Amino acid sequence: MRLGVNIDHIATLREARAIYEPDPLEAVFIAKNAGASQITLHLREDRRHIHDSDVKRIVESSPLPVNIESALDEKVIDYLCAIVPQRITLVPEKREEITTEGGLDIESHYESIREVLKAFEAQGIATALFIDPKKESIFLARELGAQAVELHTGRYANLHLMKNTNLSRTHRRITELDLPPQELESEIQKSLDSIGQCAKLATSSMDTRALECFAGHGLNYQNVADIVRIPYISELNIGHSIIARSVFVGLERAIMDMRRAMCQR
Ligand code: PXP
């Protein structure tokens, strides 16, 4: 299974001081040495971490394929069409959110997504849609002709945190998931089941072309093994947990540790 390393938070740290370091471009070479298969970046509308110039420098110099996450924002889309990364993953975006909270609402943005996918295809850019693990979204993604879907694992990850860490006893507990341990366990299982069923549906041959299936969001060293066991998922995109660990052990080791955690089936 491939590992895409999301390096946005290297830029978050740089922006905290608004100078030139740490440089996300340097992370690209370290990630390659550590066995990552891809670099993932999110060019957010508010440019809170990655900037246009980072995208340009990284796409031009990266020895690994680059996957850019983008909202349906005309200016960002035009910029990315000119830069031509290997892949663009369409994601929903809200200014006030800390991180991407849910998957794309394909039904409400059907026509705009279709237009944007056509524009990417014309430039030879591979496309993915970041969606919640729901069957209807898989059918819509197939109908639209996307090449891949990335399943949002945020709910699974949050349930895992509430069950297996101290989070539920802190002011950061996720109130809507404040459930007894047995119920959390059963919700985790249900969450894994829907991810598995959607991955199978996405990758099966039907009347339309099969999709590739990726997954990501909130994955960490503790919760990744159960996702890796799902046979139809070919790639994970992981950011926060790797960058958080890298502060203590260095980026190369943090990525190698994640690769190891992904091999523990
Ligand atoms: N995949 C997508 C589409 C995302 O938007 C993000 C967060 O930017 C990630 C993966 C990585 O999530 P995390 O930082 O929680 O590992």
Residues whose N, C-alpha, C, O or C-beta is under 5 A from the ligand:
A	BS01	PXP	N6 H42 V91 T100 F130 G216 H217 G218 L219 N237 I238 G239 H240 S241
